[in-house]
Amino acid sequence: MKVLVTGATGFVGSHLAEQLINQNDQVFCLVRPTSNRRWLKHLPVKYIADTHPPDRPSVRAGLKEVITDMDYIYHLAGVIKAYSFEDYYRGNVQLTKDLIEAVTEAKPARLKRFLHLSTLAAAGPAESVSGINEETSCHPITDYGKTKLEAEEVLRNYFEMVPITILRPPPVYGPRDEGLLVYFQAVSYGLLPRFNHRRYVSIIYVRDLVNAMLKVVQHPRCSGGTYFVANEEPYALNTLSDIIKNAVCNSRGVCSLPLPDMLIKGLGTVFEAVSGIRGKVTIFNRQKALELTQDYWVCRTDKARKDWGLTTETPLEKGIRETAEWYRRNKWV
Ligand SMILES: NC(=O)c1ccc[n+]([C@@H]2O[C@H](COP(=O)([O-])OP(=O)(O)OC[C@H]3O[C@@H](n4cnc5c(N)ncnc54)[C@H](OP(=O)(O)O)[C@@H]3O)[C@@H](O)[C@H]2O)c1
């Protein structure tokens, strides 16, 4: 099968590209001149260069020719950290518009599915630990969530013309992830983050998410569907801290690091100011602090389990252990 992947140079996309190669697909990756291809170097993928300047990330005309031949398109490219709403908009909404317009112009006769990776952040936090489902109305609280929701809405206008499926994972963890890395690093320095005991999150291991993407595109009835994909049960953030501690420190002692909301918000402001001075976007800022101070980032996955048999097979302890081992091997912790 011929498969186009956007965002293949990133954390989730590189795992997807690896798995597609393993199943003998021909993989085409849309990359930018600035893209770091370190995770793809060992893979026989073909690159399609987006030659537009980084401030106008449109999909170039040549891409249309490539799209004509595709069996599957996985659209994972997106901006998860940025300085401004405009940056989020360009990377999440404009890029999605450009890509879907190229698809409708190319009219790929063999296209079986266009898979779009959205996020739980597009739907917003839940009001209780029982979580939200696909029927819950969306109320994103950050620029990231708002622009990912707008990208979904762009695609919904094409549901009649293109076989699109939207998946919304919660935070994804695993080898190569830089999002939860700081958590592992804090623990490796002997500091064990402690949150409000009510705080719960849904989460998914990157390989389970990749398997979910590969599975959902095989189910014809999921075309035009939007699904949450996550481990079945949410976890208390403090339980997550304990599991990370067991994976990173074994029996070594750690100090509790209480993180009241005031401190999290203060740290968000400081990180944002420092990142402004250094001219480097960091993963932590005031909006991430706002996310972290919500009690329930919890979604229910009954619909995905019923409609197309979502399974998430990696127990949290095993996934966290594999992630910690990878961080250690690569000297990230
Ligand atoms: N990681 C998570 O916890 C998580 C959770 C839920 C949903 N998601 C979604 O999963 C997708 C992948 O996330 P990730 O964690 O793998 O992110 P990542 O590591 O930051 O990778 C992002 C990818 O998108 C590409 N990209 C960004 N802006 C672009 C633009 N303007 N034009 C073209 N390509 C662009 C990047 O290319 P360059 O290499 O050129 O920068 C990179 O390949 C995103 O859509 C995200 O919203 C992630």
The ligand as a Tripos MOL2 file, in Angstrom:
@<TRIPOS>MOLECULE
LIG
   48    52     1     0     0
SMALL
NO_CHARGES

@<TRIPOS>ATOM
      1 N1          2.3280   13.9000   22.0450 N.am      1 LIG1
      2 C1          1.1450   13.8960   22.6270 C.2       1 LIG1
      3 O1          1.0400   13.7130   23.8500 O.2       1 LIG1
      4 C2         -0.1080   14.0790   21.8040 C.ar      1 LIG1
      5 C3         -1.3480   13.9100   22.4390 C.ar      1 LIG1
      6 C4         -2.5200   14.0570   21.6810 C.ar      1 LIG1
      7 C5         -2.4410   14.3840   20.3440 C.ar      1 LIG1
      8 N2         -1.2140   14.5720   19.7580 N.ar      1 LIG1
      9 C6         -1.1840   14.9370   18.3390 C.3       1 LIG1
     10 O2         -0.3150   14.0590   17.6680 O.3       1 LIG1
     11 C7          0.3360   14.7250   16.5890 C.3       1 LIG1
     12 C8          1.8210   14.4680   16.6800 C.3       1 LIG1
     13 O3          2.2900   14.9650   17.9230 O.3       1 LIG1
     14 P1          3.7870   14.7110   18.4070 P.3       1 LIG1
     15 O4          3.7620   14.5980   19.8820 O.co2     1 LIG1
     16 O5          4.3960   13.6290   17.5960 O.co2     1 LIG1
     17 O6          4.4330   16.1240   18.0440 O.3       1 LIG1
     18 P2          5.9170   16.4760   17.5810 P.3       1 LIG1
     19 O7          6.9000   15.4750   18.0720 O.co2     1 LIG1
     20 O8          6.0900   17.9060   17.9710 O.co2     1 LIG1
     21 O9          5.8380   16.3570   16.0090 O.3       1 LIG1
     22 C9          5.1020   17.2760   15.2620 C.3       1 LIG1
     23 C10         5.2670   16.9530   13.8040 C.3       1 LIG1
     24 O10         4.4690   17.8840   13.0490 O.3       1 LIG1
     25 C11         5.2940   18.5280   12.0860 C.3       1 LIG1
     26 N3          4.8600   19.9190   11.9160 N.ar      1 LIG1
     27 C12         4.6590   20.8340   12.8830 C.ar      1 LIG1
     28 N4          4.2930   22.0060   12.3550 N.ar      1 LIG1
     29 C13         4.2700   21.8200   11.0240 C.ar      1 LIG1
     30 C14         3.9640   22.6700    9.9370 C.ar      1 LIG1
     31 N5          3.6260   23.9440   10.1270 N.pl3     1 LIG1
     32 N6          4.0560   22.1620    8.6880 N.ar      1 LIG1
     33 C15         4.4100   20.8640    8.4940 C.ar      1 LIG1
     34 N7          4.7110   20.0060    9.4850 N.ar      1 LIG1
     35 C16         4.6360   20.4830   10.7320 C.ar      1 LIG1
     36 C17         6.6840   18.4870   12.6920 C.3       1 LIG1
     37 O11         7.6270   18.6580   11.6440 O.3       1 LIG1
     38 P3          9.0900   19.2570   11.9000 P.3       1 LIG1
     39 O12         9.9520   18.0750   12.2360 O.co2     1 LIG1
     40 O13         9.4180   19.9090   10.6370 O.co2     1 LIG1
     41 O14         8.9680   20.2330   13.0500 O.co2     1 LIG1
     42 C18         6.6980   17.1000   13.3070 C.3       1 LIG1
     43 O15         6.9520   16.1370   12.3230 O.3       1 LIG1
     44 C19        -0.0350   16.2050   16.6860 C.3       1 LIG1
     45 O16        -1.0100   16.4850   15.7270 O.3       1 LIG1
     46 C20        -0.6070   16.3320   18.1020 C.3       1 LIG1
     47 O17        -1.6020   17.3290   18.1680 O.3       1 LIG1
     48 C21        -0.0470   14.4250   20.4540 C.ar      1 LIG1
@<TRIPOS>BOND
     1     1     2 1
     2     2     3 2
     3     2     4 1
     4     4     5 ar
     5     4    48 ar
     6     5     6 ar
     7     6     7 ar
     8     7     8 ar
     9     8     9 1
    10     8    48 ar
    11     9    10 1
    12     9    46 1
    13    10    11 1
    14    11    12 1
    15    11    44 1
    16    12    13 1
    17    13    14 1
    18    14    15 2
    19    14    16 1
    20    14    17 1
    21    17    18 1
    22    18    19 2
    23    18    20 1
    24    18    21 1
    25    21    22 1
    26    22    23 1
    27    23    24 1
    28    23    42 1
    29    24    25 1
    30    25    26 1
    31    25    36 1
    32    26    27 ar
    33    26    35 ar
    34    27    28 ar
    35    28    29 ar
    36    29    30 ar
    37    29    35 ar
    38    30    31 1
    39    30    32 ar
    40    32    33 ar
    41    33    34 ar
    42    34    35 ar
    43    36    37 1
    44    36    42 1
    45    37    38 1
    46    38    39 2
    47    38    40 1
    48    38    41 1
    49    42    43 1
    50    44    45 1
    51    44    46 1
    52    46    47 1
@<TRIPOS>SUBSTRUCTURE
     1 LIG1         1 GROUP 0 **** ****
